[in-house]
Amino acid sequence: MQDAIRTGVSMQVPLLDLKAQYATIKEQVMPAISKVCESQALALGPAVADFEEKIATYCQSKYAVGVSSGTDALLVSLMALGIGEGDEVITTPFTFFSTAGCVVRVGAKPVFVDVEPDSYNINPSGIEEKVTEKTKAIIPVHLFGQAAQMKPINEIAQRHNLAVIEDAAQAIGASQDGIKCGNFSHCGCFSFYPTKNLGAFGDGGLVTTNKETLAQKLKILRDHGQSPRYFYGMIGGNFRLDGIQAAVLSVKLGYLDSWNEKRRQNAAFYDEVFSDTPVQSPKIDQNNVSIYHQYAVTVPDRDRLQKFLAENQIGSAIFYPMPLHLQECFSELGYRLGDLPVAERLCDEVLSLPIYPELSREQIEYVAGTVLKFYGID
């Protein structure tokens, strides 16, 4: 591996290559799209119903409700659980904006708890002290494809009669103790944004639940709250999943486990190469099976490393450069620098490296070798 670096051999390695994935499934995807086009059942319809049945089985959930995005999955779940004005929702500051943004959109207040330094997920030991009489829910995030510690989180929720909504946007197919993400709570929320492990050809999302009444409410809310048509018992939104997206996702679903396994193989290679170096690999709990939506390492001199990788035609990304509690839009919550030190430190140290299934052995060796070269390791 290091010989390739020393002899000047270089190559281009993007953070993600969706064209490479599409090339392997094009012959199945295009007829599926054409079938929906011929039917003209473009919003919800048979393709969505078929996908919901397949994805519920895959996720080991009784019910699956297709929606328009991962963000809308969170939003409609909060609405369905009656969380709104004056309520508080406990969550993590080290996540994508939607997790907390949706809480504010329903009129509630996000309350942030610091994260674990190795898993990057919310630290259960900090949750209970943040519970007040206004707390109505906890939203743990299964970040980068690894499940949060759901047992202690659910124990806290049960003691205080709180709802739990899993933000599983990055964790389709991940599991803990043999149970797939989306089954530890009232609702599991998934994203099918194109860059996800299971990505649509645009936006898409899903809510899983094992409660029949909640599933029915979610279906009504995603279609403006009407049931029957043009009769509104509640105020919902336009959260419908498109038929074309469902058709694409149904095709891709058949490949998901093999894609996730290839990501785990790539991660295992990185883990071995980076052992006993300044590069700290993500720690996966022994009870978890991660899908490695991102291979996020913590490294010294992160920003200069990223520049060095770019100079060598290697894609990387920073998820996330600023924790949510310090974002300007949440300034009224009163958080200050130093309040959640682990999340703040991770925002300065975490870098995601290419992990996608279509990486060749030569590409992943080149990435790892270039990272080590930056730290002067032969």
C-alpha positions, 0 to 999 in steps of 0.5 A: 500500500505505501509503495503505491504512495511512494512511487507517485501512483495516484487516483481519484476517489470521491466520497461517494459514487452514485453513478457506480451504483446506478450502473449495477442496477440500471436494467432493473430500475428503468423498467420499474420507473416505466411501469409507474409512468404507464400507470400514472399513479404518481403520488402514493398509489400501488408502488408505494403500497408495495414498497411499504409492505416490503420495507416493513418486512425488511425492518421487522416492523408491523407497519411502514408509512412512506413519506416525502423525506426523512425530515417529514418523517420526524415532523409527522411523527411528532405531530402524530404523538401530539407534541407541540407548543410548550413541550420539551424534547430531549435530543443530541446536538451532534446530528443533522439539523432536521432532528432539532429543527422539526421539534421547533417547527411543531412549537416545542423546545429541543433540549440537548444532551452531550454525546459519547466520544467513541460512538458519537451517539447521545450519552444516556447518562446525561438524559435523566437530569434534563427531564422536566414536567414539560418533557414529552419525548426523547429523540435518539439518533442512530448516527453514521449507521450505529444504533444508540444505547436504546435500553437505558434510553427506553428505561428512562422514557418508561420511568417518566412516561415519555415517547421515544422517536428514533432518528434512524435516517442514517441507519436502515438495516442497522441493529442492536441485540438482533433488533433492527433500528426503528423497532425500539420506540413509538416511531422509527424515522428513515431518510431515503435521500440519494446519498443514504445507504438506501437512496431514492432518485430524489427525496423520500422517507419512512416511518416505522411503528408497531402500533396500529392506531399510530400507523393509521394516524400517520397515514392520515396526517401525511395526506393533509389530515383527510379521512375520508377524502375532503373530510378533515378530522385533524390538520396534517401536511403534504408528506406523501411519497411519490410512486416513482421513488417507491419503485426505485427503492423497491429495486434497491432494497434487494441489494441493501444487505450486500451493500451494507456488508461491503461497507462493513468489509471496507470499515474492517480494512480501515480499522486494521490499517489505522490501529495504533495510529493517530487516526481513531476509528469509530467504536462499534458496540459489541451488541450493534451491527453498524451499516457504516453510513459514514466511516467517521474518524477522529483525527488531530489537525483535521482541517489540514488533513482534509485539505491534504486529501483533496490535493490528492483527489480524495473526497472527504466530508465534515459531519458536522462542523458546528453542533446544533446548540451553538447554531444561530437559529437556536441562540434563544435557547441560551447555550454557550460554548463549553456547555456540551464539550464532547460534541463541540470537540467532535465538530473539530476532529471528525472526518468522514472517509470514502466507505461506499460499496463500489470502492475498489481495493486499490482505491481504499488502499490509496485512501488509507495510505494517503491518510497515514502519509499525512501523519508521516507513517510508512 
